[in-house]
Amino acid sequence: MEEGVKSVERALQILERVSLAKNGIGVTELAKELNMYKSTIHRVLATLTHLGYIEQDPETERYKLGYKLLEVSSRLLNNLDIRREAMPYLQELTDLTNEVVHLVVLNKGQVVYIEKVEGTETIRMHSRVGNRAPVHCTGVGKAILAYLPEAQVREIIRQYGLEPHTPKTLSTLEDLLQDLQQIRERGYALDDEENELGITCVAAPIFDHTGSVAASISVSAPTIRMQPQRIEQLAQQVRKIGLKISARLGYRGTL
């Protein structure tokens, strides 16, 4: 490996490890965990700090992420057409439901949250913009899987498995495929405490101009508020908003 490429790899490894340290991390810890010389760590940190990607706490001398990364990540989010086109409709859905609304895309066999709009109702969830989640036990994940070729679905499950997140998580491929068929028939996906106990999510797909599934949206609420009549009402609202966003992306079909 060329030295320049190796230096970039080291920098990214350090950057990723620093990102996991909520209260910062020191040079000794980094050197030990990444199996690098302290001199190398110091040199890379100095460059990243100079560029603004890393900051050092003057009191603890520990390193943490710098605001430059937020600036770069914001540019990435702003350049996502789906997010930009969807934002007004996500707010519309939040206003209609007063619940948490999510927008996700599929990336490397998992869903990535690219937007989250909080409702007026209080709810505690693990979701956060930038977080990844499995496809098999989330409403947003299943809403996307339902419109992928079955061979692709099988390959994703082969790679990532069907890890149970709660006792209600679908545990076999056959059960999942049957659920995906039901999603296609009714036009929306349901996560009935399959990912988080006490949380129910209703999700719908978003299609692009080619008719391919491009993303999905969901409304999440405490299960205690999600009675059958409420779920049906939310399902219709989520489907409607999903089609509005799809139309903005050039989709001309119906769901």
Secondary structure, 3 states (H helix, E strand, C coil): CCHHHHHHHHHHHHHHHHHCCCCCECHHHHHHHHCCCHHHHHHHHHHHHHHCCEEECCCCCCEEECHHHHHHHHHHHHCCHHHHHHHHHHHHHHHHHCCEEEEEEEECCEEEEEEEECCCCCCCCCCCCCCEECCCCCHHHHHHHCCCCHHHHHHHHHHHCCCCCCCCCCCCHHHHHHHHHHHHHHCCEEEECCCCCCEEEEEEEEECCCCCEEEEEEEEEEHHHCCHHHHHHHHHHHHHHHHHHHHHCCCCCCC
